[in-house]
Amino acid sequence: MADISKLTLGLAGFGTVGSGLLRILADNKEEILSRTGCDIRIKGVLVRDASRPRACPLPEGAYLTTNMEDLLEDPEVDVVVELIGGTDKAGQLVERALKAGKHVVTANKALLAESGNTYFALAQEKGLHLAYEASVCGGIPIVQTLRESLAANRIESLEGILNGTSNYVLFEMTSGGMSFADALGKAQELGYAEADPTLDIGGGDAAHKLALLIRLAWGVEYPFKDLPVRGIENVRAEDIRYAREFGYRIKLLGHARLVGESLGTGAGIEAHVAPALVHESLLLAKVGGAFNAVRIEGDAIGSVFLHGKGAGDMPTGSSVAADILAIARKAAPNNTGFARPALPCPARVIPQQEAISPYYIRLSVSDAPGVLRNVAGTLADNNISIAQVIQKDSSSQPPSEHADSREPCVPLIVMTHEAAAAGVDKALQHLANSPFVHEPPVYYRVLARRSVGL
């Protein structure tokens, strides 16, 4: 870009986020100019259907096109802003834009989580920006925080509520006593959930984001296909209720931590996406509605907590605009946050069976003497220590659709101290085959309370 006073954009995607970006660039034009000294304008907008009504008008002087070649071959376009989503056409657009010498700003978490190394290596080879602040947690500046603000820290762990749809569903089940189906239906009515919500409630969306956060925190590639993922489809109202009796809330968390002193000494990464119990004293437990939040633990900074809107036209558009402004200021590309020529080989993945955490376990057991003793014995045989236990009276419990109706049964809820996942799996397999257990055991990890208040 020879002329610093002007930056020309080619926008691919004129949907929710694209419309929000255009409004921000128009409404805050003077503020942006005063911060960058640069006139940022949209020259071309790529859409699938040129006849479709738009939420905001096309910028003055901009052309509308259905052909990506128009953006790629336009010599005036300095930056391609990819907001079309998906991986096929978006991947073609990003790759070809970089090869054409154009910077890329994207919100495409799936593309970067699954194939990011290819595009990051190409951007580094060309000396170009591949910016993606909007790809994780919408309006929360988590990418810049990990890449720059906490760059002097050794990141010990990070965990977060990375999907607003799942958080909204669990929040309604917790605060409003709604069933999963009713809470999901309400989320769809309000536009928080898609008609097919599988990617959100199944944990896939959060997993894409977690893969990007791992790359930013430790500079290693955690293979997306190896990331353990468990969604919220099977979270039941009784577990939300019993968790509250112990002082916890159930949240869908993306979690990753460094196991060992540092990656340079052979340490590994333990990571997963799954529902977990979060103590009510922690800020993550208080995150309601469709909001996102991330807690980061650094060796120098301690705990950092970021909270905000994880989606929407203006919050996500704000993150897209932030990346564009960095390019307008002629900031040097710092796409991955690390100075290596390319990302290193895949991280040493710590198997889930080696993960250690406290657990919540719910069993539907016979209402008979000796059952609690047998359960405690099985847990002890697998090096699992009980921290708390609740056994409900059968007279106050509704009949279970799974339990044998000839024998009364009651819920037995156990909170453990820290235990190895392998031991928990073995103990639960043994209990599931016991004559006094009438339903498959239910279990969730419990987030460790390292810093009360964060």
N, C-alpha and C positions, 0 to 999 in steps of 0.2 A: 504494500500500500504506500504509494509515493505521497499521497495527499492525506496527512493526518486529520485534516479538518472534515473528512467525509468517510463514512463507512456504509457500504451498501449490502443489504441483506436479501437473500432469496429464501422465502419461507415455504416450507413443504408441510402442508397441513393447516386447514383453516377451521378447525373444530373448536372445542372448548378452550384448550390452552392457547392455540394460535390466536383466537379472538381476544383472550385476556392479554396476551403480549402486545397486540396492536393497540389496545386501549391504553396500556401502560406507556408505551412509546409515544402515543399522541398526547395523553393527559399530562404526562410529566416531562414533556419535551424540553422545557426550559431548565428544569432541575438536572436532567441528564446532560444537557449541553454544558451547564456550569460545572459539573463534576468531571466531564471527560474532555471538554473543548472540542467535541466531535459531533458533527451532524450525522445522525444515524437515520437511514431511510430504508424503506422496503421497496424494492423494485419489481419483484415478481413473486406470485403466490401460486404454488402448485396444489391442485385439488383433484379428487377423483371425479367429481361431478360438478361441472361449471354452472349448471342450472339450479343447483340447490340454494335455498335462501340462507343468508349468513346472519350471525348474531350482531355483527358490526360491519360498517361499510369498508370497502377496499380502500387502502390508503391512496391519497391523491397521486396520480401519475403512475401507479403500479398496474402491472398487467396480471390477469388471471390465466392460468394454463393448466392443462391436463397432461402435459408432456414434460417429464423431468429433464429432457435435453435442453429445454429453454433456460433452466436455471444453471445447469452444468456448463453450457456453452456460452453463457452470457459473460463477457469479459469484465463487466462492471461489478458483478456479484463477488464480494469479498468473502462472505460468510453464508453458508447454507445452514438454515435452522431446521432440523429434522423433527417434526412433530406428527408424523403419520402413523407411528407405532408399527407393531409387527416386526418380523425379522427378515423376510425375503426382500421386498422392495426397499425397505428402509436400509437394509445392509448394502444393497446395490448402490443406493443413493449416497450413503456415507463413504463407501469405498471410492466411488468415482469422484466425489467432491474432493476428497483428500488427494487423489491422484492428479486432479486438475489444479491443485495448489490453493484450494479454498479451505478456510477454517470451517469447522463443524461445531455446532451447538445442538445438543440432543437431550431429550427427556426419556430416551428409550432404554429402560433398565434391562429388559429381556435381551435385547441385542448385545449390550455390553457385558452382561453377566454370563451369557452363553458363548460369545465369540469375541469378547473384548480384546484379547491379546492381539488378534489380527489387526484391528483398527488402531490400537495404541501404538503398535510397532510401526505402522504406516505413517501415522501422524508424527511420530518422533523422527522417522527417516526424512520426512518433508519439512520438519521444523514448524509444524502447524498446531493450532489449538484443536483438541477434541474435548470439548467442555460438556459437563453432564450434571451440573448442580441440581437440576429439576428432576433427575431420574430417581432420587431417593428422598422420600419424605416431603415432597411438594415444596412448600415455602420455607422449610427449615434449612438453614445453611450448614448442613452436616458435611458436605464434601469439602468446602473451604476450611471448616473447622479441623477436620482430620488431616487434610493435605497441607495446610499452612499454619493455622493457629496453634496446633498441638504437635507440630513437626519435631520439636526438641524433646518430646516425651517418648518413653517406651510405653506403648499402649498395653495395659494389662488385660483389659476386657472391655467389651461393649455389649449392651443389650438394649432392645427397644421394641416399641409398638410401631411396627413398620407398615401396617395395613389398616386404614381407617374403617373399611367396611366391617372387618372382623371385630375391631374394637367397638364399633357402634352396636353390633349384634350382642356381644358379651355385656356391654354396658346396659342395654335395655333388659337383658335377662337378669342382670344383677340388681339394678335400681328399680326396674318396673315389674319384676317378677314374670316377664313374658317367656313363653316357650321359644325354643330356637326357631321354629318355623314362623311364628308370628313376628319375632324380632327381625328375621331376614326379610319377611314380606314388607315390613315397615321401612326397612333400609332401601328396598327396591322402589317403594312408593316415593321416597324422598330423593331418589337419584343417587344414593350412596353405593348401591349395589347394582351390578349389571343384571340383565335378564338371565344370563348364565353366570352365576357368581362363583363358579368352581375355582378360578384362579385366586380369588380373594379368600374365600372360606377354607379352601384346601391348603392354603399356606404357600402356594407357588409364587404369588406376587411378593410376599415378604422374603421368600428365599432369594429371588432375584436381587432384591435390595441388599440383603445380608451379604451376598457374594461380592457386591461392589464395596461394601464397607470393610470387609476383610482385606480386600486388595488395597484399599486406602490406608488401613490401619497398620498393616504389616508388610505390604509390598510383595505378597505372594499370591499365587493363584490357587484358590480352593476350588477344585473341579465342581462345577455346579451340579453335575449328575450324581456326585457323591454326597451332596449336602442332605442330611436327614431332615425330612419334612413331615410334619403331622398337623393337620388342620383342626378346625373347631366343630366339624360336622357332628361329632359324637359327644360334645359337651352337654351334660344333662343338668336340668334345673336343680336336682338334689345335690349335685356336687358343688354348684355355685352356693347353695344354701349352707352346706356343711363347711365349705371353705370359709364362709363369713363367720361361722361360729368360732373358728380358730383365729379369726382376725386377718383373713386373707381375701384377695380378689383373684379371679382367674382371668389372665390376659394371654393373648397370642403373642409370644415373644420370639424375636430373632436374637440369638445369643451366640457370642464367640469369645473365647478367651485364649490367652497365651499359656501354654503348659511348658514350664521350664523358664530359665533365666532370660534367654533371648534367642531369636531365630538363628543367630550366628553360631550358637553353641548346640544346635541340634534340637531345639525346642520345637513343639508342634502346635497346631491349632485344633481346639475342640469346639465344634459349632453345631447348631441345629436350629430349626424352627419348630415350635410346638407350644401348645397351651401350657401355662405354668402358674403356680400360685405365687402371688406377690403380696408381701405383707402390707397392711393398710398404712403403716407408717412411712412407706416409701412413696416418692412422688409418682412413680410409674403406676401405682395402684389407683391414683387419683385422676388419671387421664381418662376423660369421658368422651362420649360421642364419637365422632369420626376423626378425632385428633390423633396425631402421631407424636412420639417422644423417643428420645435416645439418651441413654446414660453411658458415659465413657469414663473409664478409670485409667488415669495415667500415672506413671511413677513420680512425676514432678508436680503435676497440677492437682492430683487427687481425683475427686469425682466432679464431672461436668454433666449438667442436665440441660437438654435442648427440647423445647416443646412448641408445637404450633400446628397449623393446618397442613395436612398431608396431601391434599388434593384441591382441585378447584381451579377455575380460570385465572383469577388474579394471584393467589398464592404461588401456584406453579409458574404462571407467567412471570412473576417477580424473580424467580430463580433463573429462568431462561434469560431474562433481561440482565441479570447480574453477570452472567457469563459473557453476554454481548458487550457490556460495558468494560469488562476486563480486556477484551480484544481491542476495543476502541482506545483504551489507554496505552496500547502497545505493550502490555504485560508479556513477559516471556512465557512461552508454553510450559506448564507444569502439570501435565495431564494426569499422571499417576501419583505424583507426590514424591517420587524417588528418582535419583539421578542415574540409575542403571540404564544401559543402552536399550534393554527391553526387560519385560517382567521375567523373573526367574522361573525355574521349574516349579511344578505344583508344590504346594505346602505339604509338610509332613502331617497327614491327617491323623488325629487321635481318634481311634475307634470309639464309637458310642458306648461299647461295653466297658470301656475304661473310665468313662466319665463318672465323676463323684458329685453328689448333691443330696440334700434332704428330699424326701418323697412324701406325697399324700397318697394313701391307699384306701380304697373303699371296697369292702367285701360284703356280700349278702350271705349271711351265715345262719345256720340252724339256731333257734332260740333254745339252747340246751346247755347244761353244765359242761365245763371242760373245753368249750370251743375257744375261748380267749386264750387259755393256756396252750392249746395246740397251735394257734396262730402265732403266738409269741415265740413258741419253740421253733417253728419253721423259720421265722425271721432270724432268730438267734443263730440257728444252724448255718445261715448264710451271711453272718457278720453284720446283721442289721439291728440297730438299737432303736427301741421305741422312745420317742420324745413325749407324745401325748396320744390318748386313745379315747374315743367316744363309742359307746354301744347304746343304740336306741331301743326303747321298749317296743315290743311287737304290737301292743294295743294302739299305739299312736301312729303306726305306719300303714300306708295304703298297700294293698296287695300288689306284688310284683308280677309283671307279665311273664317273667322268665322263671320265677321260682316254682318249686313243687308245691302245689296247693295243699297236699296232704300233711305238710309239716310247716309249722310257723317259722318264719325267718325274719331276721332283723339286719339293718345295716350296721357294720362295724367299721369305723373310720379310724385309721392309724396315721399319725404324723411321725416320721422317722428322723433320726439324726442323719448326718451325712453317710451315704452308703454308695458302693460301687454299683453301676447299672447292671453289671453281669450278675451280681448277687441278688439284686431285686428281681431281675427276669427269672432267675432260677427259682427263687422263693415263690413267685406268683404262679409259675407253671406248676409247682408242687401243690399249691393251695387250690388252683383251678381244678385239679383232679381229686381233691379231697371230698369225701361224701358229705361234709358239713358246709361246703361252699356251693351255693345254688346259682350263681351267675358268674360270668367271666369277671375277674377282678378289674377294677378301674384304678388307674394310677396317673399321677402328674408329678413332674419335678417341682421343687420349691426353690424360688430364687433366693440365694443367700443374702442375708441382711448385712452387708459390709459397712454401710454408712446410713444410719437412721436419718431420715429426712431427704435422702437422695435415692 
